[in-house]
Amino acid sequence: MMESLGHMGRDTTVTLLSKRMDMLPADLQEVFGLEADARVCHLVRVRSDGGRAFGHYVSWTPRFDASTARKDFEIRSRMELFKAHGIKIARVEQYLSAEGASPEIARALDVTTGKPLLKLVRFSYDASGRLQDHLTARYNSDLFSYKMEAEV
């Protein structure tokens, strides 16, 4: 899975819509184990392929900081950014569902409000079980498919 994430990061274009140090939403404060007033790097990005936006991403990453250049979040893959910030992911939980595009996300993905999108929520943990990154991705199902392979 990590290899394909790196591939997507290298072969598509990212536009950073927002980068700020922000307080976590209440539902994530407990999961991250941080104080209510803790400031965490909050990113909103859109990923495109051939000029067509297919993914909208909202992430919360405590180890990213305000000193990281905006351009780094557009040209480097998340795996490269994790490595640069000393983040070692040992375990990932992902949840897939569908939801209608909100007006904001519809504008970003150039789709109609309410269009069904694939929603992926990812929790990335280090070896000690501490949450290092939370990502909510919404994908235009006309332009994106999700494939997973596992050997058992």
C-alpha positions in Angstrom: 0.0 0.0 0.0 2.8 2.5 0.9 4.4 1.9 -2.5 1.2 2.8 -4.4 0.8 5.9 -2.2 4.3 7.1 -3.1 3.5 6.4 -6.8 0.3 8.5 -6.6 2.3 11.3 -4.9 4.9 11.4 -7.7 2.6 11.0 -10.7 -0.1 13.5 -10.0 -0.4 17.2 -9.1 -1.3 18.7 -5.7 -2.8 22.1 -5.0 -2.5 23.2 -1.4 -5.8 25.1 -0.6 -5.0 25.7 3.1 -2.1 25.2 5.5 -2.4 26.4 9.1 -1.6 25.4 12.6 -5.0 24.8 14.1 -6.8 23.3 17.1 -8.0 19.7 16.5 -11.7 19.0 16.3 -13.0 17.6 19.5 -13.4 14.1 18.1 -9.7 14.0 17.2 -8.3 15.5 20.4 -8.8 12.2 22.3 -7.6 10.0 19.5 -4.4 12.0 19.2 -4.0 12.2 23.0 -3.4 15.9 22.8 -4.6 18.8 24.9 -7.7 20.7 23.7 -5.6 23.8 22.9 -2.8 22.0 21.1 -2.0 23.4 17.6 -1.6 20.8 14.9 -0.7 21.2 11.2 -4.0 21.2 9.3 -3.8 20.8 5.5 -6.5 20.9 2.8 -5.3 19.8 -0.6 -6.7 18.8 -4.0 -5.0 16.1 -6.2 -5.3 16.3 -10.0 -4.2 14.1 -12.9 -4.0 15.7 -16.3 -5.6 18.9 -15.0 -8.7 17.1 -13.6 -9.2 17.2 -9.9 -10.0 13.7 -8.5 -9.2 13.9 -4.8 -9.9 16.3 -1.9 -7.8 15.8 1.3 -8.1 17.1 4.8 -5.2 16.0 7.1 -4.1 16.6 10.7 -0.4 15.9 11.4 1.2 17.0 14.7 4.8 16.5 13.6 4.4 18.8 10.6 5.1 22.4 11.7 4.6 26.0 10.5 8.2 26.1 9.2 7.5 23.6 6.4 7.2 25.5 3.1 3.8 25.4 1.4 5.5 24.2 -1.8 6.8 21.1 0.0 3.2 20.0 0.5 2.6 20.4 -3.2 5.7 18.7 -4.7 6.6 16.0 -2.1 4.6 12.9 -1.5 3.2 12.3 2.0 5.6 9.4 2.4 8.5 11.7 1.7 7.2 14.3 4.1 6.7 11.7 6.8 10.3 10.6 6.4 11.6 14.2 6.4 9.8 14.8 9.7 10.9 11.6 11.3 7.5 10.0 11.2 7.6 6.2 11.0 4.3 4.7 10.2 3.9 1.1 11.6 0.2 0.5 11.3 -2.7 2.0 9.3 -6.4 1.8 9.8 -8.6 2.8 6.9 -12.4 3.1 6.6 -14.2 3.4 3.2 -17.7 4.8 2.7 -19.6 7.0 0.4 -21.0 10.5 0.9 -22.5 13.2 -1.1 -20.2 16.1 -2.1 -20.7 19.2 0.1 -20.7 22.5 -1.7 -17.1 23.3 -0.8 -15.8 19.9 -1.9 -18.0 19.9 -5.0 -16.3 23.2 -6.1 -12.8 21.9 -5.4 -13.5 18.7 -7.4 -15.6 20.4 -10.1 -18.6 18.2 -9.5 -22.2 18.9 -8.6 -23.2 19.3 -4.9 -24.5 15.9 -3.6 -22.5 13.8 -6.2 -21.6 10.5 -4.5 -17.9 10.4 -3.6 -15.7 7.7 -2.2 -14.7 8.7 1.3 -11.5 7.2 2.8 -10.6 7.9 6.4 -7.1 6.9 7.4 -5.5 6.7 10.9 -1.7 6.2 10.7 0.1 5.1 13.9 3.7 4.6 14.9 5.2 1.4 16.4 4.1 2.5 19.9 0.5 2.9 18.8 0.5 6.7 18.9 -1.5 8.4 16.2 0.8 10.3 13.9 -1.6 11.4 11.1 -5.3 11.6 10.3 -6.5 11.9 6.8 -9.9 12.2 5.3 -9.9 11.9 1.5 -12.9 12.2 -0.8 -12.6 11.0 -4.4 -14.6 11.6 -7.5 -15.6 8.1 -8.4 -15.7 9.0 -12.2 -11.9 9.5 -12.0 -10.7 7.3 -9.2 -10.8 3.7 -8.2 -9.5 2.0 -5.1 -7.6 -1.3 -5.3 -6.1 -3.2 -2.4 -4.1 -6.4 -2.6 -3.2 -8.5 0.4 -1.4 -11.8 0.9 -2.8 -14.0 3.6 
